[in-house]
Amino acid sequence: MVYIVPAAGFFWARGGINFLGGLGISEFAYAVFPLLGLYAFSMLWLQFIMGSARDVLTKAYPKVLKFHMNQGPFVLLFSLLHPLFLVIGVGLENYLYMTYVPQELKLYAFLGVISLFFMILAVAAAMFRMHPWLQRRWIYIHYLNYLVFILSWLHSWNIGTDMKTAPFRQLWLFYGITAVVALLLRFRRVVVERQKMKAIHA
């Protein structure tokens, strides 16, 4: 679903790939930057699910943590390419002043920028977690990924080019609902672990 639906739905809504024919660099970049965003968020959702419900998923898929770690860089890559292609498509000045969206939607465009900034912080913390200062702190910085997911969902839901059409509106609702369930599982795991620690020290 994560790797097939974004491209299939994107090109289906545009009647195939013919709309890309004869485009210049900036036009091509502007035409495909939504697809990069669809992939960035879809993979972010998968990361969120694997991280939050890891204890449940590991029972069925023992290598889920390894896959989670291996996919992480690609989530960041697509998340960086999404705004980069938009900059190429509309120009740096238009991107910085957000003239590519109506005034009432600029907030949601800004949420996308903030979520990318937090994602970079979270990834950097994970990459350098063996640094003495980060060994006990990196996981707390990495929790920014929960905020990244929320901000990214709001960003894409409100200004995403494909959010008004099937299958993406239904898919994004599915992403949101399952993320809430995974987050509840995560909190449950924390509560259980704390109860075990209290029992040990009792």
MOKA-V612263 format. One record per pair of residues at least 12 apart in sequence whose ideal C-beta (glycine too) atoms are under 10 Angstrom apart, sorted by the first residue. I is the first residue (numbers start at 0). J is the second residue. D is the distance in Angstrom with one decimal. If there is no record, write none. Layout:
i j d
I J D
I J D
This chain:
i j d
0 41 7.9
0 44 9.8
0 45 9.0
0 166 9.8
0 170 8.0
0 173 9.0
1 38 8.2
1 40 9.8
1 41 4.7
1 42 6.2
1 43 9.8
1 44 7.3
1 45 5.1
1 48 9.8
1 70 9.4
1 170 9.9
1 174 9.8
2 38 8.0
2 41 7.9
2 42 8.3
2 45 9.3
3 41 9.9
4 37 8.4
4 38 9.9
4 41 7.3
4 166 6.4
4 167 8.3
4 170 6.4
5 33 9.5
5 34 6.5
5 35 9.2
5 36 9.0
5 37 3.9
5 38 5.1
5 39 9.3
5 40 8.7
5 41 5.4
5 42 9.2
5 77 9.9
5 161 8.9
5 166 9.7
5 167 8.3
5 170 8.7
6 34 6.7
6 37 8.1
6 38 7.8
7 166 8.5
8 34 9.5
8 37 7.7
8 161 6.8
8 164 7.9
8 165 7.7
8 166 5.1
8 167 5.8
8 170 7.7
9 31 8.5
9 33 7.0
9 34 4.8
9 35 10.0
9 36 10.0
9 37 6.2
9 38 9.2
9 160 9.0
9 161 6.4
9 164 9.9
9 167 8.5
10 34 8.4
11 164 9.2
11 165 9.3
11 166 8.6
12 33 9.8
12 160 8.9
12 161 6.1
12 163 9.8
12 164 5.4
12 165 8.6
12 166 9.3
12 167 8.4
13 30 8.5
13 33 10.0
13 34 9.8
13 161 9.4
18 30 6.7
19 31 7.5
24 87 6.7
24 88 9.0
25 84 9.6
25 86 9.7
25 87 5.7
25 88 5.4
25 89 8.0
25 90 7.9
26 87 9.7
26 88 7.2
27 84 8.6
27 87 8.6
27 88 8.2
28 80 9.7
28 83 8.2
28 84 4.2
28 85 7.5
28 86 8.2
28 87 3.8
28 88 4.3
28 89 8.9
29 84 7.3
29 85 7.1
29 86 9.9
29 87 7.5
29 88 2.7
29 89 6.5
29 99 8.8
30 84 9.0
30 88 7.7
30 160 10.0
31 80 9.5
31 81 9.8
31 84 6.4
31 88 8.8
32 80 8.0
32 81 5.9
32 82 7.8
32 83 8.2
32 84 3.7
32 85 4.6
32 86 8.9
32 87 8.1
32 88 6.0
32 89 9.2
32 160 8.8
33 81 8.3
33 84 9.1
33 85 9.0
33 155 9.3
33 158 10.0
33 159 6.9
33 160 4.2
33 161 6.1
33 162 9.7
33 167 9.8
34 77 9.5
34 80 9.9
34 81 8.9
34 84 9.0
34 160 9.3
34 161 8.7
35 76 9.4
35 77 5.5
35 78 8.5
35 79 9.2
35 80 4.9
35 81 4.3
35 82 8.9
35 83 8.5
35 84 5.9
35 85 8.9
36 77 7.9
36 78 8.4
36 80 9.1
36 81 4.3
36 82 8.7
36 84 9.0
36 85 8.7
36 111 8.3
36 151 9.0
36 154 8.7
36 155 6.3
36 158 9.7
36 159 6.8
36 160 8.3
36 161 8.9
37 77 9.0
37 81 8.9
37 155 7.9
37 159 7.7
37 160 9.0
37 161 6.7
37 162 9.7
37 167 7.1
37 170 9.1
37 171 9.7
38 73 8.7
38 74 9.0
38 76 9.7
38 77 4.9
38 78 9.3
38 80 8.9
38 81 8.3
39 73 9.1
39 74 6.5
39 75 8.7
39 76 8.5
39 77 3.9
39 78 4.4
39 79 8.6
39 80 7.7
39 81 5.2
39 82 9.7
39 111 9.9
39 115 9.2
39 118 9.4
39 151 7.8
39 155 8.8
40 74 9.1
40 77 8.7
40 78 8.4
40 81 8.9
40 111 10.0
40 114 9.7
40 148 8.6
40 151 5.5
40 152 7.4
40 154 8.5
40 155 5.3
40 156 9.6
40 159 8.5
40 167 9.9
40 170 9.8
40 171 8.1
40 174 7.5
41 74 9.3
41 77 9.0
41 155 9.9
41 167 9.8
41 170 8.0
41 171 9.5
41 174 7.6
42 70 6.2
42 71 9.0
42 73 6.3
42 74 4.6
42 75 9.6
42 76 9.4
42 77 6.5
42 78 8.7
43 70 9.7
43 71 9.8
43 74 5.3
43 75 9.5
43 77 8.7
43 78 7.3
43 114 9.0
43 118 8.0
43 144 8.2
43 147 7.1
43 148 6.2
43 151 6.1
43 152 9.0
43 155 9.8
43 174 9.0
43 178 9.7
44 74 9.6
44 148 7.3
44 151 9.0
44 152 8.5
44 170 9.3
44 171 9.1
44 173 9.0
44 174 4.6
44 175 8.9
44 177 7.7
44 178 6.6
44 181 9.4
45 66 9.0
45 67 8.4
45 70 6.9
45 74 8.3
45 174 9.4
46 66 9.8
46 67 6.3
46 68 9.7
46 70 6.4
46 71 6.5
46 73 9.6
46 74 5.6
46 118 10.0
46 144 7.2
46 147 9.4
46 148 8.5
47 67 9.9
47 74 9.8
47 144 6.8
47 145 7.6
47 147 8.6
47 148 4.9
47 149 9.8
47 151 9.7
47 152 9.8
47 174 8.5
47 177 8.9
47 178 5.5
47 181 6.5
47 182 8.2
47 185 9.6
48 63 9.5
48 67 9.3
48 148 9.9
48 174 8.9
48 177 6.4
48 178 7.0
48 180 9.0
48 181 5.0
48 182 9.7
48 184 9.6
49 63 5.4
49 64 7.6
49 66 7.0
49 67 4.2
49 68 9.5
49 70 8.1
49 71 9.9
49 181 8.7
50 63 9.5
50 64 8.9
50 67 6.2
50 71 9.6
50 141 8.7
50 142 9.8
50 144 6.9
50 145 9.0
50 148 9.8
50 181 8.2
50 182 10.0
50 185 7.8
51 144 9.3
51 145 8.1
51 148 9.3
51 177 9.7
51 178 7.5
51 179 9.7
51 180 8.7
51 181 3.7
51 182 5.4
51 183 8.6
51 184 6.2
51 185 4.1
51 186 9.0
51 188 8.7
52 177 9.0
52 178 9.9
52 180 7.9
52 181 4.4
52 182 8.9
52 183 9.4
52 184 4.8
52 185 7.0
52 187 9.8
52 188 8.6
53 67 7.4
53 181 9.3
53 184 9.0
53 185 8.4
53 188 8.2
54 184 7.6
54 185 8.8
54 187 9.1
54 188 5.3
54 191 8.9
54 192 9.5
55 181 8.7
55 184 6.1
55 185 9.9
55 187 9.7
55 188 8.7
56 181 9.3
56 184 9.6
68 125 8.3
71 118 9.9
71 121 9.4
71 122 6.6
71 125 7.2
71 126 9.1
71 144 9.6
72 122 7.8
72 126 9.2
74 118 7.7
74 122 8.4
74 144 9.6
74 147 9.6
75 115 8.9
75 118 6.4
75 119 7.3
75 121 9.3
75 122 5.3
75 123 9.8
78 111 9.2
78 114 8.2
78 115 5.7
78 118 5.9
78 119 8.7
78 122 9.5
78 147 8.9
78 151 8.2
79 115 7.3
79 118 9.1
79 119 8.5
81 111 8.2
81 115 8.4
81 155 9.7
82 94 7.3
82 108 9.7
82 111 7.3
82 112 7.5
82 115 6.8
85 99 7.2
85 108 9.5
85 111 9.5
94 108 9.3
94 112 9.7
95 112 10.0
97 109 7.3
97 112 9.1
97 158 10.0
99 158 9.5
100 157 9.6
100 158 5.8
101 158 9.1
103 157 9.7
104 154 9.9
104 157 6.4
104 158 5.0
105 158 9.1
106 153 9.1
106 154 9.4
106 157 8.4
106 158 9.4
107 150 9.3
107 153 6.3
107 154 5.2
107 155 8.5
107 156 8.1
107 157 4.1
107 158 4.7
107 159 9.2
108 154 7.2
108 157 9.0
108 158 6.0
109 150 9.5
109 154 8.5
110 149 9.0
110 150 4.7
110 151 7.8
110 152 9.4
110 153 5.5
110 154 4.5
110 155 9.4
110 157 8.3
110 158 9.0
111 150 7.4
111 151 6.9
111 153 8.9
111 154 3.9
111 155 7.7
111 157 9.8
111 158 7.8
111 159 9.8
112 150 9.3
112 154 8.7
113 146 8.7
113 147 8.9
113 150 5.9
113 151 9.6
113 154 8.8
114 143 9.3
114 144 9.8
114 146 7.5
114 147 4.8
114 148 8.2
114 149 8.2
114 150 3.7
114 151 4.6
114 152 9.1
114 153 8.7
114 154 6.3
114 155 9.7
115 147 8.1
115 150 9.0
115 151 8.4
115 154 9.4
116 143 9.4
116 147 9.2
116 150 9.7
117 140 9.4
117 143 4.5
117 144 7.9
117 145 9.7
117 146 5.8
117 147 5.0
117 148 10.0
117 150 7.3
117 151 9.5
118 143 7.5
118 144 7.2
118 146 9.4
118 147 4.8
118 148 9.5
118 150 9.3
118 151 8.2
119 143 9.6
119 147 9.6
120 140 6.1
120 141 8.9
120 143 5.8
120 144 9.7
120 147 9.2
121 137 9.1
121 140 6.2
121 141 5.1
121 142 7.8
121 143 4.4
121 144 5.0
121 145 9.4
121 146 9.0
121 147 6.6
122 140 9.8
122 141 8.5
122 143 9.5
122 144 8.8
122 147 9.8
123 137 9.1
123 140 8.2
123 141 9.7
124 136 7.7
124 137 4.3
124 138 8.0
124 139 8.4
124 140 3.8
124 141 5.3
124 142 9.5
124 143 8.1
124 144 9.9
125 137 6.4
125 138 8.7
125 140 8.4
125 141 5.5
125 144 9.2
128 140 9.1
128 141 8.1
145 178 9.0
145 182 7.1
145 185 8.6
148 174 8.8
148 175 9.2
148 178 6.1
148 181 9.8
148 182 8.9
149 175 9.3
149 178 8.6
149 182 9.8
151 174 9.9
152 171 7.1
152 174 7.0
152 175 5.9
152 178 7.7
153 175 9.9
155 167 8.8
155 171 6.9
155 174 9.4
156 168 8.4
156 171 5.7
156 172 9.0
156 174 9.6
156 175 8.1
159 171 7.9
